[in-house]
Amino acid sequence: MDIKDLFKDIKKYEGKEVTLEGWVRNNRNQSNFGFIDLNDGTYFKSMQLVYDKDSSDFDKFSKIKVGSAIKVVGILVKSEGSGQSHDLKIKSVDVLGDCDSDYPLQAKGRPTREFLRDIAYLRPRTNLFNAVFRVRSVAAYAIHKFFQENGYVYVHTPIITANDGEGAGQMFQVTTIPLEKIKGEVDYSKDFYGKKVGLAVTGQLEGETYALAYKKIYTFGPTFRAENSNTKTHANEFWMIEPEIAFCDLNGLMDIEEEMLKFVVKYVLDRCPDELKFLDEFVEKGLLDKLNKLVNSEFTRITHKEAIDILKEANIKWEFTPDYDSDIAKEHEKYITEHFNGPVFITNWPKDIKAWYMKLNDDNKTVAAVDLEVPGAGELMGGSQREENYDKLMQRCKDLNVDTDTVDWFCNLRRFGGCYHSGFGMGFERLVIYLTGVENIRDVIPFPRTPGNCDF
Amino acid sequence: MDIKDLFKDIKKYEGKEVTLEGWVRNNRNQSNFGFIDLNDGTYFKSMQLVYDKDSSDFDKFSKIKVGSAIKVVGILVKSEGSGQSHDLKIKSVDVLGDCDSDYPLQAKGRPTREFLRDIAYLRPRTNLFNAVFRVRSVAAYAIHKFFQENGYVYVHTPIITANDGEGAGQMFQVTTIPLEKIKGEVDYSKDFYGKKVGLAVTGQLEGETYALAYKKIYTFGPTFRAENSNTKTHANEFWMIEPEIAFCDLNGLMDIEEEMLKFVVKYVLDRCPDELKFLDEFVEKGLLDKLNKLVNSEFTRITHKEAIDILKEANIKWEFTPDYDSDIAKEHEKYITEHFNGPVFITNWPKDIKAWYMKLNDDNKTVAAVDLEVPGAGELMGGSQREENYDKLMQRCKDLNVDTDTVDWFCNLRRFGGCYHSGFGMGFERLVIYLTGVENIRDVIPFPRTPGNCDF
């Protein structure tokens, strides 16, 4: 049986024979007693197996190696120790898979996170990464649950694409042309798709086409940036959630963002209590308080101008001077969320620092964009109302040198029953970092892709 | 309000004023009356809006174009017509977004599926594709729901990878080397990852590493094949579900496959009654019967040898002669499922036609693989118990020329607490084809990628 099911109803099994299969996390023995921590991955905690000198198999049990897979039959008894409520008194053990002596995860010592990245295929066997990737899984499900139960349609937007979406131009190229055979000019008519294509940086544009059919849609899939930056927050391959809603303005969008985030955090709090307790204790002191506070907070809504006013009025020597025409820096984000003691939506940004498809406000200077700043996370979501006026959109494309040939279908949406609509994007890893307190994006992606790193 | 919510509780709104926003599917008028079909995408059915000559705006209403986005205020009344229970009597209409006259989805005529593929960004506005992509979304959620509620961890395996998994070698290459600048030899040490990489054909290998930590995991993400074949069932980019379970043998795997499939089909039957009714009527007669039958069937389990015996005994002139050492053909799959009048698991396949990582049976001739054959779908899932013996696995790698350098970590799993474990893969599009009755894979992927086709 799964250790999770055993723990769920443990009193029922007292005095009964129980069979478990799992991996040995630790095997300690003294002259008369021995203890094995058995973890089967279904539950954060391990089951303590006990064996004593009376057993004719004492020697055999005491030699079972850390890392081995075993099948154990035993009797569940109340524990005499203080660390756990119950023990399993071993009757018999089958070693299903032995563990070679070069196993890098011995019970002794605490390996660094850097070391564990090199053995990413083994790290979910540690408490830390077991907790992180369980939270990642549960958070992913919470996102699906929120949108599906609110009537959104999940859309799989394409990964291989000819449009570069944001216009940032940092795309990986995808090809079947044998590079070794290229001599001078490249004939893309002979490439697999007859043209130059790459990996999608966003699914938003395709998402909008479905929002104008279903009203409420979301994407949740991998996106890519061939960005050559080695920071704690950048990976080349990461998962994004991009909801898009027709007949929804900027205020409606903020309502959805707030409701979704609270739902997801609450869901993870409910489903991962042991994992979060561990992370609160060993990774980010105060994590649980932070998450509980978010669920019960009111999100503030201010404009970019108001944010800059507040920053300018603050009696602080900024590294970056707050500016009405510019983006805000990390130090500003931090100050703003502390100032309001909670999450803050900042709206109506200067048009020149935002994307081409965002709706121009009547002032002709700002766009109806919104960033959500969260204490301890910085910018967690970014969204906007979309420009629904065809002529204004074409003008923006012109001004910003967007190649309309690859996005004519997107622009056409404005001619064929266009309507006011809005959407946002949330980097999933940023959410997982927030939920777990783990700081480095390399530690919240099972097999991260960063410049020079493509192992496994 | 959403039309879905209106229909859910329609009696409550009788005689009340209701405001709706949506798109005009049709606008018909006679001398004294006019009818608009309004669809907002939240519900399969449209709401019928009525207006009459008494209204001073009759002319305005009658000119509203098909495809336009409108906001309408009206009074909900019992319908005098036979096609619907209620009408909305229009009080006022705002045209939020007009529709240009070159709109390809006019109410008259029924465009072909081929034509609609060219305007894939508009096709979810048709009944057919609206139904298909709603079913796709609901089925995706059902899969997550099944695995999450049974304690599985959802793992995002990498898309960009250096290992070719199945060893099939049909990978797209991913690069940031400017192709135009290549002169002769290619220096991969200067590529983004310092080596040759491509798009993943499977997440199974990485999935196994997590199964040996969490016991039960699943993947659900895009996979890629640079296969130059133009058939109804091949796409280059498709989504796969790859569950992997430790301490699970082939029989346990079949239990899971059967339980999952029934759960997903039942869930879609419950959640998409209008969509399936439409598909049953216009796409595949008998679709509902087929799906209901599957949910209530017992899946048969036979060996490959037994299947060949049955095929040989059948009094049929086969195009492909059934053979104990070979794969079975489509005609055979069909016969077997008809013979047993339901889904059939076929186990223990000749090792030479199956993948290198499958567990060798004691006969040294077959592997513990299983394909699930489903009436009307053919092979829907393929799985196996995995070879857990390190030496046997290395031998198979040698025999089949698998490059162990890129999968040494995978092989190491057998040295570090390996155990018996099993997994399967299901192509998500194949499931959607089965659920909708739509035959062509291009019609169940929002923006399909097939040789030469990479629009949007």
Interface residues (C-beta under 8 A of the other chain):
Chain A: D2 K4 E21 G22 W23 V24 D40 G41 T42 G67 S68 A69 K71 L96 G97 D98 C99 D100 Y103 I119 Y121 L122 P124 R125 N130 F133 R134 R136 S137 V138 A140 Y141 H144 Q148 G151 Y152 V153 Y154 V155 H156 T157 P158 I159 I160 T161 A162 N163 F172 Q173 V174 T175 T176 I177 L179 E180 I182 K183 G184 E185 V186 F192 Y193 G194 K195 V197 L199 E206 T209 Y210 L212 A213 Y214 K215 K216 G221 P222 F224 A226 N228 N236 E237 W239 A246 F247 E388 W409 F410 N412 L413 R414 R415 F416 G417 G418 C419 Y420 I445 P446 F447 R449 P451 G452 N453 C454 D455 F456
Chain B: D2 K4 E21 G22 W23 V24 D40 G41 T42 G67 S68 A69 K71 L96 G97 D98 C99 D100 Y103 I119 Y121 L122 P124 R125 N130 F133 R134 R136 S137 V138 A140 Y141 H144 Q148 G151 Y152 V153 Y154 V155 H156 T157 P158 I159 I160 T161 A162 N163 F172 Q173 V174 T175 T176 I177 L179 E180 I182 K183 G184 E185 V186 F192 Y193 G194 K195 V197 L199 E206 T209 Y210 L212 A213 Y214 K215 K216 G221 P222 F224 A226 N228 N236 E237 W239 A246 F247 E388 W409 F410 N412 L413 R414 R415 F416 G417 G418 C419 Y420 I445 P446 F447 R449 P451 G452 N453 C454 D455 F456
